[in-house]
Amino acid sequence: MTPDPRARSQTIQGVQTVLLALILGLCTFVAVALFVDPMQGDRDPELGTILLAVTGVLLTSNLPLAFFFRARGLRSAVQRREEVLQELGRGEMPPELARTTILAGALVEGAGLFGSVTFFLSRQGVALVAPVLAVLVLLFLLPTRERLAEGVRGAS
């Protein structure tokens, strides 16, 4: 069943708040991981290697999926371009864009959080690439009225 795109819109600020909460949670856990060492030097190198591999798999799967869902939301919004542009003008975020933006953010944050946990347990610094990349992508996904309108006008 296809959701009704005319369902109640979220505010752009509401979706921004959700993405900022994902960023804040991720940064908070990275800070904990940097300053707390639960293993006290007792590490399992084999587990660390496995966790790094899983982090890589999550990054290479979740990031493209996030952009896939974002593009899907834009394609859906383009089908009712004039109505969507009016909603954006009122500071509302159409449901199809809100849903796919939050979903994309969750996929990205999940990969970043797993990388943070990998660092937390293994102390392998390369694992911190995942949360740094996740924060950058989440900032890119952060909706603004202007960027959303540009995306809806430019998408075909």
C-alpha positions in Angstrom: 0.0 0.0 0.0 1.4 3.4 -1.0 1.2 6.1 1.7 -0.9 9.1 0.9 1.5 12.0 0.2 -1.1 14.4 1.3 -0.9 13.1 4.9 -0.1 15.7 7.5 3.3 17.4 6.8 6.0 17.7 9.4 7.8 21.0 9.9 11.2 21.3 8.4 12.5 22.2 11.9 11.0 19.0 13.3 13.0 16.9 10.8 16.1 19.0 11.4 15.7 18.2 15.1 15.6 14.5 14.5 18.8 14.6 12.4 20.5 16.8 15.0 19.5 14.3 17.7 21.2 11.5 15.6 24.3 13.7 15.3 24.3 14.5 19.0 23.9 10.9 20.0 26.7 9.8 17.7 29.1 12.5 18.9 28.3 11.7 22.5 29.1 8.1 22.1 32.3 8.9 20.2 33.3 11.2 23.1 32.6 8.4 25.6 34.6 5.9 23.4 37.6 8.3 23.3 37.8 8.8 27.1 36.5 5.5 28.5 38.4 2.3 28.0 36.2 -0.6 29.3 38.7 -3.2 28.2 41.6 -1.7 30.1 44.0 -2.9 27.4 42.6 -6.5 27.3 41.6 -6.7 23.7 40.8 -9.5 21.3 42.6 -8.6 18.0 40.6 -11.1 16.0 37.3 -9.6 17.2 38.7 -6.1 16.3 39.5 -7.3 12.8 36.0 -8.7 12.4 34.4 -5.5 13.8 36.4 -3.4 11.3 35.2 -5.6 8.5 31.6 -5.3 9.6 32.0 -1.5 9.9 33.2 -1.4 6.3 30.3 -3.5 5.1 27.8 -1.2 6.9 29.4 1.9 5.4 29.4 0.5 1.9 25.8 -0.7 2.2 24.1 1.9 4.3 25.5 5.1 2.7 24.3 4.2 -0.8 21.0 3.1 0.6 20.6 6.4 2.4 21.1 8.3 -0.9 18.7 5.8 -2.6 16.0 6.7 -0.1 16.7 10.4 -0.4 16.4 10.2 -4.2 13.2 8.2 -3.8 11.6 10.9 -1.6 12.6 13.6 -4.1 11.1 11.6 -7.0 7.9 11.2 -5.1 7.8 14.9 -4.3 8.4 15.9 -7.9 5.1 14.2 -8.9 3.3 16.9 -7.0 5.9 19.7 -7.4 3.6 22.8 -7.1 1.9 21.5 -3.9 5.3 20.5 -2.4 6.8 23.9 -3.2 3.9 25.6 -1.4 4.3 23.4 1.6 8.0 24.2 1.7 7.1 27.9 1.5 5.1 27.5 4.7 8.0 25.8 6.4 6.4 22.3 6.2 8.2 19.2 5.0 6.1 17.0 2.8 5.7 13.5 4.4 7.5 11.7 1.6 10.6 13.9 2.1 10.4 13.7 5.9 10.1 9.9 5.9 12.9 9.3 3.5 15.2 11.9 5.2 14.7 10.3 8.6 15.2 6.8 7.2 18.4 7.9 5.4 19.6 9.5 8.6 19.0 6.4 10.6 20.9 4.2 8.1 23.9 6.6 8.2 23.9 7.0 11.9 23.7 3.2 12.4 26.9 2.7 10.4 28.6 5.5 12.3 27.5 4.2 15.7 28.8 0.7 14.8 32.1 2.2 13.9 32.2 4.0 17.3 31.5 0.8 19.1 34.2 -0.9 17.1 36.7 1.8 18.2 35.3 1.5 21.8 36.0 -2.2 21.9 39.2 -2.5 19.7 40.9 0.9 20.0 41.6 0.8 16.3 41.6 4.4 15.2 40.6 3.7 11.6 37.1 2.8 13.0 36.6 6.5 13.8 36.3 7.1 10.0 32.8 5.7 10.2 31.3 8.2 12.7 33.2 11.1 11.1 31.8 10.2 7.7 28.3 9.6 9.2 28.3 13.1 10.8 29.3 14.7 7.5 26.6 12.8 5.6 24.0 13.7 8.3 24.9 17.4 8.0 24.5 17.0 4.2 21.1 15.4 4.7 20.0 18.2 7.1 17.0 19.8 5.4 16.6 23.5 4.7 13.7 25.1 2.9 16.0 26.3 0.1 17.8 23.0 -0.4 14.6 21.0 -0.5 13.0 23.4 -3.0 16.1 23.3 -5.2 16.0 19.5 -5.0 12.3 19.4 -6.0 12.8 21.9 -8.8 15.9 20.2 -10.1 14.8 16.5 -9.8 13.2 14.9 -12.8 
